[in-house]
Amino acid sequence: MGEPLDDKEEEKQKEHEQQEQQSPANCSNSDSKKKRKRKEVAIFGNYRHYYGYRISQDLDEDPRLKVMKKEWFEGKDCLDIGCNSGIITITIAKKFSCRSILGVDIDRARIDDAHWSLKKIMKRSFNMQGEKVNQSKKCATELQSELQRDFSGNSGGDLSDIVSFQKGNFVQSWHPPENTYYHAILCLSVTKWIHLNWGDDGLLALFSKVWMLLQPGGVFILEPQPWISYSKNRLVSQTASDNYQNMKIGPEDFQDILLDKIGFRSVENITSSLPNSKSGFNRPILAFWK
């Protein structure tokens, strides 16, 4: 610590600081520094650049997709809870040939991002197909056939017919059309945010709703966040802080709850460590079977 200032020195320093603050250049620099330092607060985990935080830039594909099996999705109706900007949703549709896949997220901005992601991926894929045609001088029928294979699951439609997105609070108010059920439901790195915002009751409501919406023989793919990450995010809101203090269920209890209370018949830990994931994201992924 420095020596204390006398009254005159203190007055001079205050005057100097006021002049600096009034300077347009310094105001601009101060504002830009604040913007750089301002951390994104996402009380529902709805980070705008979530996939950038999670996945190394040198990877072509989310490592979680490597542990999932095509037979869980191929020709089937699927649901992605907390889809964020839709990258996983779209990639599963393309890689595993879903009949349909719906991404649901609580944040309208993330759903807008998801629609943008879908358009961007479709445009890029069409452009790549056009380049292949120019290089090999394929005829129109060959191009059409290749596009069909690239964008179609068993439905015969293009990617926009297979992938859709909806804004909705899955736990409290979102419902699919009547008599709609799914063969595969994904809930990847979402349980913590539901737990923090709606407590133990909200978490149990999530599990019960997934059970009701899943076809017999269907799979629920769950990636829970560890307890330590709850502590890091408990202060994002007063609601989260209060729920954190009152929680009686921890992530280590999820498996027993889903098997013994909700009614899933079996579980498979499809990975306990994801290669090439960034630190803090190499989480277990559990597949529960109804």
N, C-alpha and C positions, 0 to 999 in steps of 0.2 A: 504494500500500500504506500502511496505517496504521502508527503507532508501535507498538513492542513493548510488551506489558503487563508490569508488575511482578508479583511472586508473589501479593500480596494482591488486586490487581485481577483477576488471572487466576482466583483461587479464587472471587471474587464472581461473575464472569461464568459460570463453570461451574455454581455453585449456582443462578443465575438461569435458565440453560438447562435444568437438571434439573427445576426447578419448572414451567417452561413445558411441558416434555414430559409431565409427570405430570398436567397440567390436562386434564380430559375434553374441553373445548372445543377446545384446541389439538391434542389427539390426533385428534379428528374432522376438524379442518381439514387436518392433516398427511396423514391417510389419503386425504381427498378430493383433495388436490393430487397425491398419488402416483398415484391412479387416473386423474386427468386427464392426467398426464404419461406414464403407462405406454403405450408404443407396442405395437400388436398385432404379434406375431411369428408369421409364417405360413411355416414352412419349405418348404411345397409351393406357396406362392402362394395358399393357400386363405383369402384374406381374407374376412371375413364381409360387409363392405359394399363389395366390389370394384366393383360397378356405380356406386355413389355416388362412389367415388374417380375413376372413369373418365369418367363421362358428366355433362355439365352438367345442373343441375336444371331448366333451362328447356326441355329437349328432350323431345319425346314419344317418340323412338325412338333406339336406338343407331345412330350414324352409319355403322357398318360394314354395316348391313343395306341401306343405300342403294346399295352397290356390288355387291351380290349379285343374281343373276338367278333369276327364278322357275322357269325351265326346268331349273335344276340340282336342284330339290327337288320340284317338283310331281308328285304321284303316285308318289313314290320313297321308298326306305328310306334313312334318314340316321343318322349317328352324330356326337355332339358330345363330344370328348375334353376333360376338364377343365371340366365344365359349370358349376361353382360353384353358385350358387343357381338356375340354370335359366332365367334371364330370356331369354337369347338362344335357347336351345333351344325354349322355348314360343313365342316371337315368330316364329321361323322356321316352326314348325308352322302357326301361324295365318295368317301373311302369305303363305307360299308353298305352302300346301296339301300338305304332305308326306303320304305314305301312312303312314309311321311315322318317329319320331325318338327315339333313345335318348341320354340324357345320362349320362356316366360321370364320377365324381369320386372321388378317393382319400379324401376327408373325409366321414365319416358325417354330421357336423353340416351340411355344405353340401348333402348329399343330402336331409336332413330339411327344410332351407330350400327346396329345389327342389320337394318335394312340397307344402309350404305355399304356395309361389308359384303352383303349378298350381291348387290349390283356390281361392286368392284370385282369380286371373284368371278362372276359370270362373264363380265366384259373381258377380263384378262384371259379366261379360258377360251373364249371365242377368238380373241386375237391370236392366241397361241395356235389354235386350230387353223386359222387362216395362214399363218406363217408356214405350217407344215404342208398345207396344200400348195402354196407357191413354190416350196422347195421341191416337192415331188410331183407337181402337176397332176394332182388327183382330180378325178371327175366329180361333178356335183353330187352324184348318188353316194360316192365313197365318203365325201365330206359329211353328208347328212347322216350316214350310218355311224361315223366316228363320233359326231356330236351327240348322237342318241346314246351311244355307249358311255360317253363321258359324263352326261348329265342325268342319266336315267337310273333309277333303281328298277324294281319290278313293275313300277307303275306306268312306265312308258312316257312320263311327262318330263319336262325340263326341270332344272333345279328350283325355279321359282314355284313350281307346282308341288315340290316335295318339302321345301323348307318354308316355315312361316314363323312370325314372331308376334307376341302380344304383351302389352303392358298389363301387369296385374300383381296384386299381393297374394301369392299362392296360399299362404296360411290362412288369411282372414277372409278374402272375398273372391278370389279367382276360381272359376269353375269351367270345365270344358263343356262343349255341347252335350246335350243329354244322350246317354247311352254310348259315350265315347270312353274307350279304355285303351291302355297302352301295353305293348309287349316289353318295352324297356324304358325305364325312367332314370335319368341322371340327376344327381345332386352333388356337384363338385365344388368343394370349398365354400359352402353356403350355410351349413348348419350353425356355425358360430354366430353368424349375423342374425339368423332367425332366433337363436337362443338368447343373444344379448338384447334383442329388441322386443321379444315376446315371452321370454323366460321359459321355464320348464314346460308350462302349458302349451306354449307355441311350438316347442320342439315336438312334443307328443302329438300335437295336431298335425304337424308336418308328416310324421311317420304314419299316422292313421290314414291320412288323406292319400298318401302314396300307395298304401296297401289297398285302399278302396278302388283306386284308379288303375291298378295293375292287373293285367290278365292273369289267370291261373297259369303257372309255368313261366311267368315273366320274371325279369331281373331288375332289381333296384341297385344301381351302381352309386355307392356312397363314398365320398372323400371327406371325412371329418377333419376339422382343424384341431391341433393339440391344445391342451389346457393352457399352456404357456402363452399362446397367442391371444387367448381371452384376456389375460391380464394386460397385455400390451394395448388392447383396444377397448377396455372397459370404460374409458373416459371420453369416448366419442360423443356421448350424450348423457344427460342425467338418467334417462330411462335405462340405458345400457349399464350404467353404474349401479343403479338400484337392483336391476335383475341379476347382475353379477354377484352382488352380496347375498341374494336370496336363493341362488341355484343349489339344488340338491342333487342334480344329475350332472355327471361329467362325461366327456367324450369316451372314457374307458367303459362307461355303462351302456353305450349305444347298442352294442352287439347283443347283449343280454336282453335289452328292452325289445329290440326288433324280433328276436327269436322267441322269447318267452311270453311277452305281453302283446305284441302286435300280431304275431302269428306266422312269420316267415319260417319256412321249413329247413333252410340250410344257408350257410354263408361260406364264401371262399375269399380268402385274402389274396387278391390277384397280384399284389406287390407290397412289399414292406419298405422298398426304397426305389425311387425312380431315378434312373441314370440320367445325367445331363440336366437335371432340374436345378434351378438356383437354390442357394442356401435358404432353408426355411420352408421350401415347397416340396421336399421329397417325403410326401406323406403317404401312409398306407391307403390303398383303395380296396373297398370291400364290395363284393357282389352278393346280394341277398336274393334268394329264390323263393317265389311264392308257390 
